[in-house]
Amino acid sequence: MEEQIKKSLEKIRPILQRDGGDVEFVSVEDGVVKVKMQGACGGCPGALMTIKMIIERTLVEDVPGVKEVIGV
């Protein structure tokens, strides 16, 4: 599952990098994926929306068993 998550994050990464940000995979446990927003996304007030609307939606679609994505 971890490798599938990382592969899926690679699809998202260019969108974030366009705005000076990035995402780092931290861990996955019981279908809950933890990510760390970096660069411009790290302190952005819209980071939670990015996590839920872009990252979570993509991972749930791409990786069976992913239930939720949270930022750490």
PDB file of N, CA, C and O in Angstrom:
ATOM      1  N   MET A   1       0.824  -1.195   0.000  1.00  0.00           N
ATOM      2  CA  MET A   1       0.000   0.000   0.000  1.00  0.00           C
ATOM      3  C   MET A   1       0.870   1.262   0.000  1.00  0.00           C
ATOM      4  O   MET A   1       0.553   2.245  -0.670  1.00  0.00           O
ATOM      5  N   GLU A   2       1.955   1.219   0.751  1.00  0.00           N
ATOM      6  CA  GLU A   2       2.833   2.386   0.855  1.00  0.00           C
ATOM      7  C   GLU A   2       3.388   2.799  -0.518  1.00  0.00           C
ATOM      8  O   GLU A   2       3.441   3.987  -0.835  1.00  0.00           O
ATOM      9  N   GLU A   3       3.792   1.832  -1.312  1.00  0.00           N
ATOM     10  CA  GLU A   3       4.333   2.136  -2.639  1.00  0.00           C
ATOM     11  C   GLU A   3       3.260   2.720  -3.551  1.00  0.00           C
ATOM     12  O   GLU A   3       3.545   3.623  -4.337  1.00  0.00           O
ATOM     13  N   GLN A   4       2.032   2.217  -3.456  1.00  0.00           N
ATOM     14  CA  GLN A   4       0.929   2.766  -4.252  1.00  0.00           C
ATOM     15  C   GLN A   4       0.642   4.216  -3.868  1.00  0.00           C
ATOM     16  O   GLN A   4       0.359   5.054  -4.724  1.00  0.00           O
ATOM     17  N   ILE A   5       0.721   4.494  -2.574  1.00  0.00           N
ATOM     18  CA  ILE A   5       0.488   5.855  -2.085  1.00  0.00           C
ATOM     19  C   ILE A   5       1.558   6.788  -2.638  1.00  0.00           C
ATOM     20  O   ILE A   5       1.249   7.871  -3.133  1.00  0.00           O
ATOM     21  N   LYS A   6       2.805   6.369  -2.552  1.00  0.00           N
ATOM     22  CA  LYS A   6       3.903   7.208  -3.048  1.00  0.00           C
ATOM     23  C   LYS A   6       3.774   7.450  -4.550  1.00  0.00           C
ATOM     24  O   LYS A   6       4.042   8.552  -5.028  1.00  0.00           O
ATOM     25  N   LYS A   7       3.368   6.430  -5.286  1.00  0.00           N
ATOM     26  CA  LYS A   7       3.184   6.574  -6.729  1.00  0.00           C
ATOM     27  C   LYS A   7       2.056   7.560  -7.031  1.00  0.00           C
ATOM     28  O   LYS A   7       2.172   8.380  -7.941  1.00  0.00           O
ATOM     29  N   SER A   8       0.986   7.478  -6.279  1.00  0.00           N
ATOM     30  CA  SER A   8      -0.137   8.388  -6.464  1.00  0.00           C
ATOM     31  C   SER A   8       0.258   9.824  -6.111  1.00  0.00           C
ATOM     32  O   SER A   8      -0.159  10.763  -6.788  1.00  0.00           O
ATOM     33  N   LEU A   9       1.056   9.998  -5.062  1.00  0.00           N
ATOM     34  CA  LEU A   9       1.508  11.333  -4.675  1.00  0.00           C
ATOM     35  C   LEU A   9       2.361  11.965  -5.773  1.00  0.00           C
ATOM     36  O   LEU A   9       2.369  13.187  -5.926  1.00  0.00           O
ATOM     37  N   GLU A  10       3.069  11.151  -6.527  1.00  0.00           N
ATOM     38  CA  GLU A  10       3.879  11.671  -7.632  1.00  0.00           C
ATOM     39  C   GLU A  10       3.006  12.344  -8.685  1.00  0.00           C
ATOM     40  O   GLU A  10       3.456  13.272  -9.357  1.00  0.00           O
ATOM     41  N   LYS A  11       1.776  11.895  -8.836  1.00  0.00           N
ATOM     42  CA  LYS A  11       0.851  12.521  -9.782  1.00  0.00           C
ATOM     43  C   LYS A  11       0.411  13.902  -9.290  1.00  0.00           C
ATOM     44  O   LYS A  11       0.149  14.799 -10.091  1.00  0.00           O
ATOM     45  N   ILE A  12       0.333  14.061  -7.981  1.00  0.00           N
ATOM     46  CA  ILE A  12      -0.139  15.299  -7.366  1.00  0.00           C
ATOM     47  C   ILE A  12       0.982  16.333  -7.251  1.00  0.00           C
ATOM     48  O   ILE A  12       0.747  17.539  -7.337  1.00  0.00           O
ATOM     49  N   ARG A  13       2.186  15.843  -7.057  1.00  0.00           N
ATOM     50  CA  ARG A  13       3.345  16.706  -6.771  1.00  0.00           C
ATOM     51  C   ARG A  13       3.489  17.890  -7.746  1.00  0.00           C
ATOM     52  O   ARG A  13       3.725  19.002  -7.275  1.00  0.00           O
ATOM     53  N   PRO A  14       3.361  17.718  -9.078  1.00  0.00           N
ATOM     54  CA  PRO A  14       3.525  18.870  -9.977  1.00  0.00           C
ATOM     55  C   PRO A  14       2.524  20.000  -9.723  1.00  0.00           C
ATOM     56  O   PRO A  14       2.855  21.171  -9.903  1.00  0.00           O
ATOM     57  N   ILE A  15       1.319  19.658  -9.312  1.00  0.00           N
ATOM     58  CA  ILE A  15       0.311  20.679  -8.999  1.00  0.00           C
ATOM     59  C   ILE A  15       0.783  21.536  -7.828  1.00  0.00           C
ATOM     60  O   ILE A  15       0.662  22.761  -7.855  1.00  0.00           O
ATOM     61  N   LEU A  16       1.322  20.882  -6.799  1.00  0.00           N
ATOM     62  CA  LEU A  16       1.786  21.600  -5.619  1.00  0.00           C
ATOM     63  C   LEU A  16       3.053  22.395  -5.911  1.00  0.00           C
ATOM     64  O   LEU A  16       3.209  23.521  -5.437  1.00  0.00           O
ATOM     65  N   GLN A  17       3.955  21.811  -6.689  1.00  0.00           N
ATOM     66  CA  GLN A  17       5.220  22.470  -6.992  1.00  0.00           C
ATOM     67  C   GLN A  17       5.020  23.719  -7.842  1.00  0.00           C
ATOM     68  O   GLN A  17       5.824  24.649  -7.780  1.00  0.00           O
ATOM     69  N   ARG A  18       3.967  23.743  -8.625  1.00  0.00           N
ATOM     70  CA  ARG A  18       3.652  24.928  -9.432  1.00  0.00           C
ATOM     71  C   ARG A  18       3.466  26.155  -8.540  1.00  0.00           C
ATOM     72  O   ARG A  18       3.768  27.278  -8.943  1.00  0.00           O
ATOM     73  N   ASP A  19       2.969  25.930  -7.331  1.00  0.00           N
ATOM     74  CA  ASP A  19       2.732  27.028  -6.389  1.00  0.00           C
ATOM     75  C   ASP A  19       3.819  27.122  -5.320  1.00  0.00           C
ATOM     76  O   ASP A  19       3.638  27.811  -4.316  1.00  0.00           O
ATOM     77  N   GLY A  20       4.940  26.440  -5.524  1.00  0.00           N
ATOM     78  CA  GLY A  20       6.057  26.525  -4.585  1.00  0.00           C
ATOM     79  C   GLY A  20       5.955  25.587  -3.399  1.00  0.00           C
ATOM     80  O   GLY A  20       6.672  25.763  -2.414  1.00  0.00           O
ATOM     81  N   GLY A  21       5.085  24.599  -3.472  1.00  0.00           N
ATOM     82  CA  GLY A  21       4.919  23.666  -2.354  1.00  0.00           C
ATOM     83  C   GLY A  21       5.276  22.247  -2.737  1.00  0.00           C
ATOM     84  O   GLY A  21       5.763  21.987  -3.837  1.00  0.00           O
ATOM     85  N   ASP A  22       5.029  21.340  -1.822  1.00  0.00           N
ATOM     86  CA  ASP A  22       5.272  19.918  -2.050  1.00  0.00           C
ATOM     87  C   ASP A  22       4.574  19.143  -0.934  1.00  0.00           C
ATOM     88  O   ASP A  22       4.046  19.725   0.014  1.00  0.00           O
ATOM     89  N   VAL A  23       4.584  17.824  -1.068  1.00  0.00           N
ATOM     90  CA  VAL A  23       3.986  16.962  -0.057  1.00  0.00           C
ATOM     91  C   VAL A  23       4.939  15.812   0.220  1.00  0.00           C
ATOM     92  O   VAL A  23       5.577  15.283  -0.691  1.00  0.00           O
ATOM     93  N   GLU A  24       5.027  15.434   1.481  1.00  0.00           N
ATOM     94  CA  GLU A  24       5.881  14.312   1.889  1.00  0.00           C
ATOM     95  C   GLU A  24       5.015  13.248   2.560  1.00  0.00           C
ATOM     96  O   GLU A  24       4.235  13.554   3.463  1.00  0.00           O
ATOM     97  N   PHE A  25       5.155  12.001   2.116  1.00  0.00           N
ATOM     98  CA  PHE A  25       4.460  10.883   2.758  1.00  0.00           C
ATOM     99  C   PHE A  25       5.135  10.626   4.102  1.00  0.00           C
ATOM    100  O   PHE A  25       6.362  10.549   4.176  1.00  0.00           O
ATOM    101  N   VAL A  26       4.345  10.494   5.161  1.00  0.00           N
ATOM    102  CA  VAL A  26       4.877  10.227   6.496  1.00  0.00           C
ATOM    103  C   VAL A  26       4.607   8.780   6.888  1.00  0.00           C
ATOM    104  O   VAL A  26       5.535   8.038   7.211  1.00  0.00           O
ATOM    105  N   SER A  27       3.323   8.372   6.860  1.00  0.00           N
ATOM    106  CA  SER A  27       2.990   7.004   7.259  1.00  0.00           C
ATOM    107  C   SER A  27       1.558   6.678   6.849  1.00  0.00           C
ATOM    108  O   SER A  27       0.796   7.545   6.419  1.00  0.00           O
ATOM    109  N   VAL A  28       1.216   5.390   6.997  1.00  0.00           N
ATOM    110  CA  VAL A  28      -0.161   4.958   6.791  1.00  0.00           C
ATOM    111  C   VAL A  28      -0.469   3.895   7.839  1.00  0.00           C
ATOM    112  O   VAL A  28       0.331   2.992   8.084  1.00  0.00           O
ATOM    113  N   GLU A  29      -1.647   4.021   8.454  1.00  0.00           N
ATOM    114  CA  GLU A  29      -2.077   3.055   9.464  1.00  0.00           C
ATOM    115  C   GLU A  29      -3.598   2.964   9.423  1.00  0.00           C
ATOM    116  O   GLU A  29      -4.293   3.973   9.539  1.00  0.00           O
ATOM    117  N   ASP A  30      -4.102   1.763   9.260  1.00  0.00           N
ATOM    118  CA  ASP A  30      -5.551   1.523   9.232  1.00  0.00           C
ATOM    119  C   ASP A  30      -6.277   2.388   8.201  1.00  0.00           C
ATOM    120  O   ASP A  30      -7.387   2.857   8.451  1.00  0.00           O
ATOM    121  N   GLY A  31      -5.651   2.597   7.048  1.00  0.00           N
ATOM    122  CA  GLY A  31      -6.277   3.365   5.989  1.00  0.00           C
ATOM    123  C   GLY A  31      -6.166   4.865   6.123  1.00  0.00           C
ATOM    124  O   GLY A  31      -6.663   5.602   5.272  1.00  0.00           O
ATOM    125  N   VAL A  32      -5.517   5.333   7.185  1.00  0.00           N
ATOM    126  CA  VAL A  32      -5.327   6.763   7.392  1.00  0.00           C
ATOM    127  C   VAL A  32      -3.891   7.114   6.985  1.00  0.00           C
ATOM    128  O   VAL A  32      -2.925   6.627   7.573  1.00  0.00           O
ATOM    129  N   VAL A  33      -3.781   7.960   5.977  1.00  0.00           N
ATOM    130  CA  VAL A  33      -2.479   8.366   5.456  1.00  0.00           C
ATOM    131  C   VAL A  33      -2.090   9.698   6.091  1.00  0.00           C
ATOM    132  O   VAL A  33      -2.891  10.631   6.139  1.00  0.00           O
ATOM    133  N   LYS A  34      -0.863   9.773   6.574  1.00  0.00           N
ATOM    134  CA  LYS A  34      -0.350  11.016   7.140  1.00  0.00           C
ATOM    135  C   LYS A  34       0.656  11.606   6.158  1.00  0.00           C
ATOM    136  O   LYS A  34       1.565  10.922   5.687  1.00  0.00           O
ATOM    137  N   VAL A  35       0.471  12.895   5.859  1.00  0.00           N
ATOM    138  CA  VAL A  35       1.373  13.602   4.963  1.00  0.00           C
ATOM    139  C   VAL A  35       1.821  14.893   5.627  1.00  0.00           C
ATOM    140  O   VAL A  35       1.167  15.413   6.531  1.00  0.00           O
ATOM    141  N   LYS A  36       2.951  15.393   5.156  1.00  0.00           N
ATOM    142  CA  LYS A  36       3.467  16.667   5.646  1.00  0.00           C
ATOM    143  C   LYS A  36       3.573  17.602   4.452  1.00  0.00           C
ATOM    144  O   LYS A  36       4.238  17.290   3.464  1.00  0.00           O
ATOM    145  N   MET A  37       2.919  18.744   4.548  1.00  0.00           N
ATOM    146  CA  MET A  37       2.981  19.741   3.490  1.00  0.00           C
ATOM    147  C   MET A  37       4.292  20.505   3.644  1.00  0.00           C
ATOM    148  O   MET A  37       4.725  20.799   4.759  1.00  0.00           O
ATOM    149  N   GLN A  38       4.918  20.824   2.511  1.00  0.00           N
ATOM    150  CA  GLN A  38       6.219  21.482   2.543  1.00  0.00           C
ATOM    151  C   GLN A  38       6.221  22.731   1.674  1.00  0.00           C
ATOM    152  O   GLN A  38       5.297  22.968   0.896  1.00  0.00           O
ATOM    153  N   GLY A  39       7.276  23.524   1.821  1.00  0.00           N
ATOM    154  CA  GLY A  39       7.421  24.736   1.025  1.00  0.00           C
ATOM    155  C   GLY A  39       6.282  25.701   1.285  1.00  0.00           C
ATOM    156  O   GLY A  39       5.843  25.875   2.422  1.00  0.00           O
ATOM    157  N   ALA A  40       5.811  26.326   0.220  1.00  0.00           N
ATOM    158  CA  ALA A  40       4.729  27.304   0.344  1.00  0.00           C
ATOM    159  C   ALA A  40       3.466  26.679   0.913  1.00  0.00           C
ATOM    160  O   ALA A  40       2.667  27.369   1.547  1.00  0.00           O
ATOM    161  N   CYS A  41       3.275  25.375   0.695  1.00  0.00           N
ATOM    162  CA  CYS A  41       2.076  24.690   1.203  1.00  0.00           C
ATOM    163  C   CYS A  41       2.145  24.453   2.709  1.00  0.00           C
ATOM    164  O   CYS A  41       1.116  24.264   3.357  1.00  0.00           O
ATOM    165  N   GLY A  42       3.348  24.463   3.263  1.00  0.00           N
ATOM    166  CA  GLY A  42       3.521  24.175   4.686  1.00  0.00           C
ATOM    167  C   GLY A  42       2.804  25.158   5.589  1.00  0.00           C
ATOM    168  O   GLY A  42       2.210  24.756   6.590  1.00  0.00           O
ATOM    169  N   GLY A  43       2.846  26.440   5.255  1.00  0.00           N
ATOM    170  CA  GLY A  43       2.217  27.441   6.102  1.00  0.00           C
ATOM    171  C   GLY A  43       0.991  28.067   5.470  1.00  0.00           C
ATOM    172  O   GLY A  43       0.467  29.062   5.971  1.00  0.00           O
ATOM    173  N   CYS A  44       0.539  27.499   4.390  1.00  0.00           N
ATOM    174  CA  CYS A  44      -0.588  28.060   3.653  1.00  0.00           C
ATOM    175  C   CYS A  44      -1.903  27.816   4.394  1.00  0.00           C
ATOM    176  O   CYS A  44      -2.144  26.706   4.867  1.00  0.00           O
ATOM    177  N   PRO A  45      -2.756  28.840   4.500  1.00  0.00           N
ATOM    178  CA  PRO A  45      -4.048  28.642   5.137  1.00  0.00           C
ATOM    179  C   PRO A  45      -4.941  27.662   4.372  1.00  0.00           C
ATOM    180  O   PRO A  45      -5.867  27.093   4.949  1.00  0.00           O
ATOM    181  N   GLY A  46      -4.676  27.464   3.098  1.00  0.00           N
ATOM    182  CA  GLY A  46      -5.469  26.542   2.296  1.00  0.00           C
ATOM    183  C   GLY A  46      -4.936  25.117   2.297  1.00  0.00           C
ATOM    184  O   GLY A  46      -5.435  24.276   1.549  1.00  0.00           O
ATOM    185  N   ALA A  47      -3.929  24.825   3.124  1.00  0.00           N
ATOM    186  CA  ALA A  47      -3.308  23.498   3.135  1.00  0.00           C
ATOM    187  C   ALA A  47      -4.316  22.401   3.472  1.00  0.00           C
ATOM    188  O   ALA A  47      -4.286  21.333   2.859  1.00  0.00           O
ATOM    189  N   LEU A  48      -5.192  22.639   4.417  1.00  0.00           N
ATOM    190  CA  LEU A  48      -6.188  21.630   4.787  1.00  0.00           C
ATOM    191  C   LEU A  48      -7.109  21.332   3.604  1.00  0.00           C
ATOM    192  O   LEU A  48      -7.455  20.178   3.355  1.00  0.00           O
ATOM    193  N   MET A  49      -7.497  22.368   2.888  1.00  0.00           N
ATOM    194  CA  MET A  49      -8.350  22.164   1.717  1.00  0.00           C
ATOM    195  C   MET A  49      -7.589  21.374   0.643  1.00  0.00           C
ATOM    196  O   MET A  49      -8.159  20.500  -0.010  1.00  0.00           O
ATOM    197  N   THR A  50      -6.321  21.683   0.467  1.00  0.00           N
ATOM    198  CA  THR A  50      -5.495  20.949  -0.500  1.00  0.00           C
ATOM    199  C   THR A  50      -5.418  19.482  -0.117  1.00  0.00           C
ATOM    200  O   THR A  50      -5.546  18.606  -0.972  1.00  0.00           O
ATOM    201  N   ILE A  51      -5.208  19.212   1.164  1.00  0.00           N
ATOM    202  CA  ILE A  51      -5.114  17.829   1.636  1.00  0.00           C
ATOM    203  C   ILE A  51      -6.416  17.088   1.366  1.00  0.00           C
ATOM    204  O   ILE A  51      -6.399  15.971   0.851  1.00  0.00           O
ATOM    205  N   LYS A  52      -7.530  17.692   1.706  1.00  0.00           N
ATOM    206  CA  LYS A  52      -8.822  17.007   1.580  1.00  0.00           C
ATOM    207  C   LYS A  52      -9.323  16.956   0.136  1.00  0.00           C
ATOM    208  O   LYS A  52      -9.783  15.907  -0.316  1.00  0.00           O
ATOM    209  N   MET A  53      -9.245  18.052  -0.583  1.00  0.00           N
ATOM    210  CA  MET A  53      -9.860  18.141  -1.908  1.00  0.00           C
ATOM    211  C   MET A  53      -8.989  17.558  -3.030  1.00  0.00           C
ATOM    212  O   MET A  53      -9.513  17.077  -4.035  1.00  0.00           O
ATOM    213  N   ILE A  54      -7.689  17.601  -2.864  1.00  0.00           N
ATOM    214  CA  ILE A  54      -6.809  17.097  -3.927  1.00  0.00           C
ATOM    215  C   ILE A  54      -6.142  15.794  -3.516  1.00  0.00           C
ATOM    216  O   ILE A  54      -6.287  14.776  -4.193  1.00  0.00           O
ATOM    217  N   ILE A  55      -5.417  15.823  -2.415  1.00  0.00           N
ATOM    218  CA  ILE A  55      -4.616  14.654  -2.022  1.00  0.00           C
ATOM    219  C   ILE A  55      -5.512  13.498  -1.586  1.00  0.00           C
ATOM    220  O   ILE A  55      -5.363  12.383  -2.085  1.00  0.00           O
ATOM    221  N   GLU A  56      -6.435  13.746  -0.667  1.00  0.00           N
ATOM    222  CA  GLU A  56      -7.299  12.672  -0.178  1.00  0.00           C
ATOM    223  C   GLU A  56      -8.145  12.089  -1.311  1.00  0.00           C
ATOM    224  O   GLU A  56      -8.250  10.869  -1.443  1.00  0.00           O
ATOM    225  N   ARG A  57      -8.737  12.939  -2.113  1.00  0.00           N
ATOM    226  CA  ARG A  57      -9.581  12.452  -3.209  1.00  0.00           C
ATOM    227  C   ARG A  57      -8.783  11.560  -4.155  1.00  0.00           C
ATOM    228  O   ARG A  57      -9.261  10.502  -4.565  1.00  0.00           O
ATOM    229  N   THR A  58      -7.577  11.982  -4.501  1.00  0.00           N
ATOM    230  CA  THR A  58      -6.744  11.202  -5.421  1.00  0.00           C
ATOM    231  C   THR A  58      -6.327   9.873  -4.804  1.00  0.00           C
ATOM    232  O   THR A  58      -6.398   8.837  -5.465  1.00  0.00           O
ATOM    233  N   LEU A  59      -5.896   9.888  -3.556  1.00  0.00           N
ATOM    234  CA  LEU A  59      -5.444   8.646  -2.915  1.00  0.00           C
ATOM    235  C   LEU A  59      -6.592   7.661  -2.712  1.00  0.00           C
ATOM    236  O   LEU A  59      -6.412   6.458  -2.902  1.00  0.00           O
ATOM    237  N   VAL A  60      -7.764   8.153  -2.332  1.00  0.00           N
ATOM    238  CA  VAL A  60      -8.916   7.261  -2.147  1.00  0.00           C
ATOM    239  C   VAL A  60      -9.280   6.594  -3.476  1.00  0.00           C
ATOM    240  O   VAL A  60      -9.625   5.412  -3.508  1.00  0.00           O
ATOM    241  N   GLU A  61      -9.201   7.352  -4.567  1.00  0.00           N
ATOM    242  CA  GLU A  61      -9.501   6.796  -5.891  1.00  0.00           C
ATOM    243  C   GLU A  61      -8.437   5.815  -6.362  1.00  0.00           C
ATOM    244  O   GLU A  61      -8.758   4.788  -6.960  1.00  0.00           O
ATOM    245  N   ASP A  62      -7.168   6.126  -6.096  1.00  0.00           N
ATOM    246  CA  ASP A  62      -6.047   5.345  -6.637  1.00  0.00           C
ATOM    247  C   ASP A  62      -5.646   4.131  -5.806  1.00  0.00           C
ATOM    248  O   ASP A  62      -5.191   3.126  -6.352  1.00  0.00           O
ATOM    249  N   VAL A  63      -5.813   4.222  -4.484  1.00  0.00           N
ATOM    250  CA  VAL A  63      -5.253   3.203  -3.602  1.00  0.00           C
ATOM    251  C   VAL A  63      -6.360   2.551  -2.767  1.00  0.00           C
ATOM    252  O   VAL A  63      -6.926   3.189  -1.879  1.00  0.00           O
ATOM    253  N   PRO A  64      -6.668   1.280  -3.051  1.00  0.00           N
ATOM    254  CA  PRO A  64      -7.670   0.572  -2.254  1.00  0.00           C
ATOM    255  C   PRO A  64      -7.263   0.532  -0.775  1.00  0.00           C
ATOM    256  O   PRO A  64      -6.121   0.222  -0.436  1.00  0.00           O
ATOM    257  N   GLY A  65      -8.215   0.850   0.079  1.00  0.00           N
ATOM    258  CA  GLY A  65      -7.958   0.796   1.518  1.00  0.00           C
ATOM    259  C   GLY A  65      -7.678   2.143   2.151  1.00  0.00           C
ATOM    260  O   GLY A  65      -7.720   2.265   3.375  1.00  0.00           O
ATOM    261  N   VAL A  66      -7.393   3.163   1.345  1.00  0.00           N
ATOM    262  CA  VAL A  66      -7.178   4.497   1.912  1.00  0.00           C
ATOM    263  C   VAL A  66      -8.542   5.077   2.243  1.00  0.00           C
ATOM    264  O   VAL A  66      -9.440   5.119   1.403  1.00  0.00           O
ATOM    265  N   LYS A  67      -8.679   5.531   3.509  1.00  0.00           N
ATOM    266  CA  LYS A  67      -9.941   6.081   3.977  1.00  0.00           C
ATOM    267  C   LYS A  67      -9.882   7.599   4.160  1.00  0.00           C
ATOM    268  O   LYS A  67     -10.856   8.313   3.925  1.00  0.00           O
ATOM    269  N   GLU A  68      -8.708   8.063   4.588  1.00  0.00           N
ATOM    270  CA  GLU A  68      -8.585   9.471   4.958  1.00  0.00           C
ATOM    271  C   GLU A  68      -7.125   9.892   4.843  1.00  0.00           C
ATOM    272  O   GLU A  68      -6.217   9.069   4.960  1.00  0.00           O
ATOM    273  N   VAL A  69      -6.912  11.185   4.613  1.00  0.00           N
ATOM    274  CA  VAL A  69      -5.562  11.761   4.605  1.00  0.00           C
ATOM    275  C   VAL A  69      -5.568  12.909   5.593  1.00  0.00           C
ATOM    276  O   VAL A  69      -6.462  13.756   5.584  1.00  0.00           O
ATOM    277  N   ILE A  70      -4.548  12.922   6.451  1.00  0.00           N
ATOM    278  CA  ILE A  70      -4.416  14.010   7.424  1.00  0.00           C
ATOM    279  C   ILE A  70      -3.019  14.607   7.335  1.00  0.00           C
ATOM    280  O   ILE A  70      -2.052  13.922   7.002  1.00  0.00           O
ATOM    281  N   GLY A  71      -2.935  15.881   7.637  1.00  0.00           N
ATOM    282  CA  GLY A  71      -1.644  16.571   7.669  1.00  0.00           C
ATOM    283  C   GLY A  71      -1.040  16.506   9.061  1.00  0.00           C
ATOM    284  O   GLY A  71      -1.745  16.577  10.067  1.00  0.00           O
ATOM    285  N   VAL A  72       0.262  16.371   9.099  1.00  0.00           N
ATOM    286  CA  VAL A  72       0.971  16.357  10.392  1.00  0.00           C
ATOM    287  C   VAL A  72       2.049  17.401  10.408  1.00  0.00           C
ATOM    288  O   VAL A  72       2.754  17.545  11.407  1.00  0.00           O
TER     289      VAL A  72
END
